[in-house]
């Protein structure tokens, strides 16, 4: 049955302290849920790859642990994909777990999903064993990724798998409208890529995207899948998505101030300033491209 368990002292465990209390806000949990829904296709693709590996090995998945589950978008997909399995949703933020719990209940999964408030930097042994340890956009929050991966390895059954999903490239939004500047979205995307490379070594997760294979190996895990997933979808015209798009465009204006041409920046800045309130749902012709680094590994022989 879905429900929160306190730690053994009766008090909630510590939060993902690298971000302070940001992750424990209801507003931020809602924002991450929108972003998760916009990258559903990538998560489904990653789960399909995992399921195929289990099928090839003749393993029936009985238990899944979603580490750093956030608002539970991935938790719900894991529950749907592995119908014979129970799923444990784990996060350091109570606000995230409440969102995950509500989503599981809404989708009729509450009977198969349990939640636990626990930080990735803590001892994970109390979570028990599993066939699949799933961690999406979460490992980079750990103080020591290798140590955390070692703790995750100890949770795996002999033929178990750990799946790591991390951001590959920044999310990019473009419109059918070229703002009177043909090719502007291609140029802005190229500029955003240039900006991303210049700050990669200062961004949690992004700086380690290429280092995770060696981290997995150091944690006693053998890499069996290493690929980049990319997906583009037409933005649904709802208020939550509109708010997400507005935030992304405003961030793009700030990030590209010293990279994009002033002509393109002025056009984008004017476009953003003229945008109506996000609740009016007018984002016609917007597409969102997301990408994830997918790494799947199994325990090496002792």
N, C-alpha and C positions, 0 to 999 in steps of 0.2 A: 504494500500500500504506500502511496506517495506521501512523504512527510519529512519534516526536518528533524535531524538528530543533533543534539548538542554534543560537544566533546565530552570526554570522560569526567571532566570536572564540573559539567553542568552549564558551562558558559560557551558561547559561540567561539569558534576558532578565529585566528587573526585573518585580516583581509589581505588582498594582494597589495602590500604596502608600497610597492614601487609607484603606484598611482594614487597614494593617499586614499581619501574617501570617494574619489570620483566614481569608481566602479560600484559603490554602494548607494548610488542615487537612483531613484525611480526614473528620472528623466533620461539618464544615460543608459539605463537598462532598456528603455523603450527605443532609444536611438540604435543601440546595437541589435535589437530585434529586427528593426527595419533593414539594417545592413545585412543581417543574416538571411532575411527573406529574399533580398535582391541577389544573393549568391547561392540560392538553393540548388541551382543546377550543378555548380561545382561540388557542393557537398554530396549531392546524389551520385555524381560521377565517382567521387572518392569512395563512397560506401559500396558502390557496385564493384569497384576493383577489389576492395577488401572481401566482399562476399564471394567473388570468383576465386580468390586464393583459398578461402575456407572450403569451398566446394571441391576444388582440385585436390585438396588434402584430405577430403572426406571428414571434415570436422563440422559438427553441428554446434552452432554458437548458442551457448546457454546463458552467458552473462557478459554484459558490456559495461564498462565504466567510462563515462564521459567526463574527462578531467578538464576543469575550466569551462564548464558547460555554458556559461553566460546565460542569456535569456531562454535557452532551451530549444532553439531552432534545430540544431543538429541532433539533440536528444530525441526529438520527435521523429526525425527521419531515421535514426538508428532503430527506434522502437518499431517503426513500420517495416524496415528492411529485414530485421532479425526477429521474426514473429514468435519464435520459440524461446527467446531470451528475455531475461529481466535486465533492466537498465538502471544503473546508478548514476545520477547527475550530481557532480561535485563542483563546488565553486567556493571561493573565499568571500563572496559578497552575498549577503542575505537578500538584497534587492534583486539580484540576478536570479537567485533560486526561486524567489516568489514568482517572478515572471515565467520561469521554466515550469514551475508547478501549475500555474494557471493555464499555460499552453497545453500541458499534458492532460489536464482535466478537461479542457475545452475539446480536445481531440479524442477523448475517450481512452486515454492511455494510463490513467492514474493508477490502475491496478497493477501495472507492470513497471512503473517508474518510482524509484525512491530517490530522495535528495539528501545530500549531506554537505554541511558547511565546513570546508577544510581548505587551507591554503596549500598551494603546491610546494611551498618550502618546508612543510611539516612532514612528519612521518606518515606515510600513506598505508602502512601495513594494516591498519584497522579497516580499510576498505574491502579487504578480502581478495580472493583470486578472481580472475576473469579470463575469457577467451580473447576479448578485444579491448585494449586500452586505447581510447580515442581522445586526442587532444588537438583542438582546432583553435588557432589564434591565441594560444595560451602559454606554451612553453617559454616564450620569450619573456614572460613576466617572472620567471623563476630567477632567484639570485644566482644559482649555479645550474645551468641546463643539464650538464652531464650528470651531476649528482641526482637531479630530479628524474632524469631518464633511467638512472640505475634503480631508483626506488620504484619507478613504473615497471621496469623489467621484472622486479621481484613479485609483482602482482600477476604476471602472466602464467597461465598453464603451459605445459611443455610444448604444445603446438599453437600457442597463442600468438597474437600479433599486436604491435603498437602502430598506430597510424597518427602521423603528425601532419597537420595542415597549417601552413603559415603564409602570410602575404608574399606574393612574388613581386608584382609591380603595383603602383598606386592605382586606386580606382579612378576611372576617367569617364567623364560625361560629355556627350556631344549632342548637338541638335541638328535637325534637318535644315533649319534656318542658318545660313552662313553669315548673318549679321552684316551683310553688305560687303563682306571680305572673303571672296572665294578661297577655299583651302584653309580657313582660319582654324578649324578644329584639328586638322592634321598638324599644323604648325604648333598649336598649343599642346597637343599630345607629345610631340617631339620635345618641346621645351620642358614639359613636366618630367619626361624621362631624364633629361639632362639635369634638372633640379634634383630629382630623386637620387641620382648617382652621386651628386655633390654632398648630399646629407645622409646617405645610407649608413655611414659609420657612426652616426649619432642617433639613429632611430632604432628603438628596441625591436627585435624580430628581424627587421630588414637587414640589419648589419650581419646577422647570423644565418641568413637564408641559405647561403652557399656552404656554411660550416656545419650544418646539421648532419650530413652523412658521416663526417669524422666524429661528431659528438655521439651519434648513435653507436658507432663502432667502439668508442671509448667506454660507453655504458654497457658493453657486452651484447650488443644487438647487431644482427646481420641484415643489411639493407637489401630488400628484394624489389622495391619499387622506388624510383626517383624520377618524377616528371613534373612538368608545369601544366596546370589546368587553366584555361582561359575561356571565358564565356561573356557574351553580350546579350542583353535583353532590352526590350522596349519598356520604358518606365511606366508602371501602372499609375493612372491619374488619381491617386488618393492623397489626402492631406499629409499623412506621415511621410510618404515618398517625396512629396513636394518639399517638405521641410528638410529632408535629407539632401536633396539636390541643391537647394539654396545654400546649405552649409558647405557642401562640396565646392560649389562655384565661388563662394566668398573666400574659401581657403585657397582655391586655385589662383585667384587674383593676388592674394598676399604672397603665396609661394613663388609665383613667377615674376614678381616685380623686377628682379634683376636678371631674368633669363629670357623672357619673351620680348618681342619687339613692342615698342610703345604704341604703335598703331593697333596691334592685336589686343594689347592690354586695355587700351582705351575703349575699344569696341566691346570687350568682355565686361569691363567695369560698368559701362553705360547700360549694357544688357541686364546686369545684376541689379543695378540701381532702379531700373524701370520695372523689375519683376513685381507683380501684384502679390498680396499676402499669400502664403503657401496654402492656406485653407481654401483658396478659390479654385484650385485644381486645374491649372491651365497649361501644364507642361507638355504641350503637344510636340511630338516628334523627338522626344528625348530618349537617348539610349545610354545604357550604363555598362561599361566593360570592367569586369573584375578578374583577378587572377590569383591563384594559390599554388604554392609549392607543396606537392604531395610526396611524402616519404612514408613507406611502410617497411617495418622491420620485424624480425623474429629473434628470439634469444639464440645466441651462439651456443654451441655445445660446451658444457663445463669441462 
